[in-house]
Amino acid sequence: MALDPARTVRDLEELRALTGDENGAQRVAWTETWEQARDFLRSKVDGTGAEEEIDEAGNQWFTLRGDSGRALIIGGHMDSVPNGGWLDGCLNVMAGVEVLRRIAEEGRPPVTVRLVSWADEEGARFGRSLFGSSAAAGSMKDQDELRSLRDRDGIALPEALKEHGVELDGALAARSQLEDAAAYLELHIEQGPVLESMDIPLGVVLGTFGVERSRFTWRGQAAHAGSTPMDKRRDALAGAAKLALYIREIAAEVGGGAVCTSGGVVTKPGIVTSVVETAEQLLDQRHLNADSLARMLAMAREAADRFAAEENIEVEWERIWSIEPILFDETLIGFADEAIREVSGTSHKLPSGPLHDAAEVSRAGIPTVMVFVQSLRGLSHTKLEDTKPEHLELSVQVLDKLATRTLAWLS
């Protein structure tokens, strides 16, 4: 069976009709629609001879046995954010299905080939991203915190997992799935504007940004909005506002692709007739270099102390979550770059700002690489997310050639 990239596009269109609506994709993990997507994937792999398994963390595996027990893994995720895009995550998996079909048709591969759909990459329902891949990679170390997570309806994460056959306390047993992993490949839409701005269909990913997520809690004094002079106020929001603007200077000074986002501020008492007494501010900072990321956080904390003094208020800092930068395997980066140039004539190397399951796999010490395909207008996590069909087909060809090179390398 020859590779048929157009079939992948048709499969993706079929999946969109099955699991989306007028607002976009609805494949949120740990829901019935997500299970529909997993059934759809199962139906498309059927006939290849690959054996299916759902591991202890809910990851869906398809294994095509080879002459060697060492495994080449092609991965992605079927879940989406609410009202999400039709390609985010599922392109990775459905392109992997097409590559698996081609390899299976040619007979027993020299190395075992596995396709994985990771469980809950997005963290859309409970706020914990990379659930399945972090369990398999052995980096899930926040079990107590996970037990306390609840969705908007008050349902606890362990309860939701149990409905889908997963026991939270046993999820780390999924680590056994990566014991024989020799390489990991992932295709993904870029979710940003770089490739489109360069008029390049595809690029190879150098690694994923490290992330520092913080909570700054500013404390001032509530006071009547009408009777408190401006120079007598202790306005907690003033400190948060200053930091929200200053992070632009931090990113510019550090450079190297640094990004900072003040993603949310919740104020109390939160009424128009009162000066703000407390303001809880969420800050997200990302960089591909660990030292630069540490510098960015230090600059934000120093600035917060300075702004608090200027406004006669107090500020407390708390780390919510962090992950170190991940650099992908140089050999696989070379293979990916060669495959892209062979298929489309030109390539580009770029970092990934968003996190991906590939980062967790790489953290586990497995040679890893990602390929990005151009996103129109740089949009993702929205029903407007899109990629040209011809670019989608090119991406399937690149993944196939990358897999071929990697199999030869591992043989």
ABEGO torsion letter per residue (X at the ends): XBBBAAAAAAAAAAAAAAABBAAEBABBBGBAAAAAAAAAAAAAABGAGBBBBBBAAGBBBBBBBBABABBBBBBBBABBBBGBBAABGAAAAAAAAAAAAAAAAAEBBABBBBBBBBBGAAGAAAGBBGAAAAAAAGABAAAAAAAABBBAAGBBAAAAAAAAGBBAAAAAAAAAAAAABABBBBBBBAGBAAAAAAGBABBBBAEBBBBBBBBBBBBBBBBBAAABBAAABBBAAAAAAAAAAAAAAAAAAAEGGBBBBBABBBBOAGBAABBBABBBBBBBBBBABAAAAAAAAAAAAAAAAAAAAAAGBBBBBBBABBBBBBBBBAAAAAAAAAAAAAAAGBBBBBBBABBBAAAAAAAAGBBBBBBBBBBBGGBBGBAABBBBAAAAAAAAAAAAAAAAAAAAAAX
